[in-house]
């Protein structure tokens, strides 16, 4: 047997026959501890790794699986490792148990951590077709590690995706139960359907992730419905005094980079919204409150329908509606209107949604 140790981080142990020839079995162990050889003809991966960049290895793993390659002709045994920091989908996941196996050209993986729990199946079909089926109990996608603008992935080469998550959190938004159906096209990747349903919102979207001479770009049509505008804004981490208000929002939006690179600072396009039957809660107003309606400094508050400094006893409106033009995270409007039996209020101007 031959054993190689690398800085007490990786141990490679091979069971070699006398003379020359391929190993009869092998094991790679991450972290400390004693490596355990598998049965004859098998190759095992085990142990605990401090970090693992699965994004960086995924292309190599898929290529080797499709070639039917192994280590000296050995078959990979179903294996499991612990990872302190796992990089996946350009996100960082902490303390994850990762299980994986290879069956022919198919790859199966399981994930178990605080922000990710589920299973993934990658399959290669005839004619070079590929598919990725994923089923998650929970999946929380935090901030991307990179901007997503300068990336090497060609979306046209991605596999078709069939994803279900019982609980999906994306860009800080709790989307709840989510289904995604998507497939590659000639110049990118098409999202045929994105359906999400949580206690606070219902989302339906479709769009494209494109790649041309100018780089990556994401174009999406997004429809959002909520029984409460206040609850919807809270789910976006936007403070608002509005209570109730059935809400419909339509976004025809694009941003540079992949879909995972979505950020308010890069958002462009048009937003249309309508809110029916809401109430702006009361607040202590103070003197000169009517002039507050004309204050440029107060505009970010107005775009969140915050008029607490104007009305001592609150304000109930029948409908609020309008459109915003978005350019790199700055919202501009000239037609937002609140209608009520007491008053009609119009809002025009612009605000930086990132700076607030």
C-alpha positions, 0 to 999 in steps of 0.5 A: 500500500502507498500513502501520501499525506499533504499538510495533514489536509489530504491523505491519498492511500492506494492498494497497489499490486506487486510490480506494475499495474493499476491500483486495486482500490484507493481512498482520499481522505480530507482533514485528519484521521486515518483513511479506510480503504474500500472494497476491491475495485472501488475508490472512496472519498471521505473525511471533513474539508475546511473548504470546497469550491464545488463550482470550480470542480463541477465541470471536471466532475461532469466531464469525467463522469461522461467519459466513464473515467475513474482513477486507474479504472476504479469505480467511485463508491457512494461517498460523504464528506463534511464541508466547513465552507461550501461554494455552490451557485456562487454562494457560500454555505456553511457546515454542509454534509455532502453526499455523492455517487456516480452511476454510469454518466449520472451524478447524484448528490445530497446536501444537508446544512442550515441553508441547504437541504436536498438532492440533485441528479445530473443525467446525460442523455443521447445526442449530448442532452443534459438535465439537472433535477433538483429537489430541496426542502430548503435553499437560501441563496445569500449574496453572490460571491462575485458580481456575476458579470465577468464569468466563464459559464456559457449559459447555452451549454448548461443542462435543462433544469427542473427544480423544486424547493419547499422553501426558497430564499433568494436575494433576501426575499422569502419566495416559499414553495418554488418551481423552476423549469428552464433549458438552454437555447442557441444564445443563452438559457431560457426560463420557461417558468418560475412559480413561487408561493409564500405567505406574503406573495405569489410570484410568476416569472419567465425570461432569458439569460443571454450571452453576446459580444457585450457579455452576460445579460438577464431579461425577465418579466415578473408578476408579483401579487400580495394580499398586503403591501405592508407585508410585501415590502417587509419581505423585501426589507423595505420599511413602510407604514402601509397596512393592508392593500391588495397589491399587483406588481409587474416588472419588465426588468433587465440587469447585466450578468447572470440571474444570480447577479440580481441587485438593485444597483444594477436593475433596469426596466419598468415597474407597474404597480397597483394597490387597492384598499390600504391604510397609512398608519398614524404618526406624530406629525409636528408643524409644517407637515403639509410642506413635507409633500413638496420636500425633495428630501422626503421623496424616498419616503413618498415612494414607499407611500409614507405620508405619516408626517402629513396626516395626524390620524392616518390615511386610508386610500382606495387605490394607489397606482403608477409606474417607475422607470428603473435605471441602475437602481434609480427609480423615476416616476411622474404618474404615481397617484393615491386616490381616496374620498379625503384627497388625491395625492400625486408623486413625481420625482426620482430616488436611489433605491440602493442609497435610500 
